[in-house]
């Protein structure tokens, strides 16, 4: 993966993601399908200037979608749960909500 922004696509802002952020000191991101845990860890540490304890990833299969008689699938995607070390300040990327 050449750059940070090809590894980390966007933060996932959901109720579950915000709950995990507040209680478990964990951030949730959508990442590239071919990104490894090591690449995700390095990208988060470089981008937000924090220390990462661990990374968990999950590949989400795309759902079937229909428009009238036509059907297709949404693309598969990958999400990463990034746990920060104790005492690290949580980055605020939700200032506009």
C-alpha positions in Angstrom: 0.0 0.0 0.0 1.7 3.2 -1.1 0.0 5.9 1.0 -1.9 6.3 4.3 -5.1 7.2 2.5 -5.2 4.1 0.4 -5.0 2.0 3.6 -7.6 4.0 5.6 -10.6 4.9 3.6 -12.8 6.7 6.2 -13.8 6.4 9.9 -17.1 4.5 10.5 -19.5 6.7 12.5 -22.2 4.5 13.8 -23.8 3.9 17.2 -21.7 0.8 17.8 -18.5 2.5 16.7 -19.1 5.5 19.0 -19.9 3.2 21.9 -16.7 1.2 21.4 -14.8 4.5 21.1 -16.0 5.8 24.4 -15.9 2.5 26.5 -13.0 0.5 25.0 -10.6 3.2 23.7 -11.1 1.8 20.2 -11.5 3.5 16.8 -13.3 2.0 13.8 -12.3 2.5 10.2 -13.2 1.3 6.7 -9.9 0.1 5.2 -8.8 -1.3 1.9 -9.6 -5.0 1.2 -5.9 -5.9 0.8 -4.7 -3.9 3.8 -3.0 -6.0 6.5 -3.2 -5.4 10.3 0.4 -4.1 10.3 -0.3 -1.6 7.6 -3.5 -0.4 9.4 -1.5 0.0 12.6 1.3 2.0 10.9 -1.2 4.2 9.1 -3.2 5.1 12.2 -0.1 5.8 14.3 1.3 8.1 11.5 -2.0 9.8 10.7 -3.2 10.5 14.2 0.1 10.4 16.1 -1.0 7.9 18.7 0.2 4.5 19.9 -1.8 1.4 18.9 -2.1 -1.7 21.1 -3.9 -4.0 18.6 -5.9 -4.2 15.4 -8.8 -6.5 14.7 -10.2 -6.7 11.1 -13.4 -8.1 9.6 -14.3 -8.5 6.0 -18.0 -7.6 5.3 -19.7 -9.3 2.4 -21.7 -7.1 0.0 -25.5 -7.4 0.2 -27.7 -8.1 -2.7 -29.6 -5.1 -4.0 -32.5 -4.9 -6.4 -33.9 -2.1 -8.6 -37.1 -3.5 -10.1 -36.2 -6.6 -12.1 -32.5 -5.9 -12.0 -30.4 -7.3 -9.2 -26.8 -6.9 -8.2 -24.4 -6.9 -5.3 -22.8 -4.2 -3.3 -19.0 -4.6 -3.1 -17.3 -6.4 -0.3 -15.4 -4.1 2.2 -13.2 -4.4 5.2 -13.4 -2.7 8.6 -10.7 -2.4 11.3 -11.1 -2.0 15.1 -8.0 -0.2 16.3 -7.3 -0.2 20.0 -5.2 2.6 21.4 -2.9 2.4 24.4 -4.1 3.5 27.8 -3.6 7.2 28.3 -3.6 8.1 24.6 -5.8 11.0 23.7 -8.7 10.0 21.3 -8.6 11.9 18.0 -11.7 13.9 17.4 -12.9 13.5 13.8 -16.6 14.2 14.7 -16.5 17.9 15.2 -19.3 18.6 12.7 -22.0 16.3 14.2 
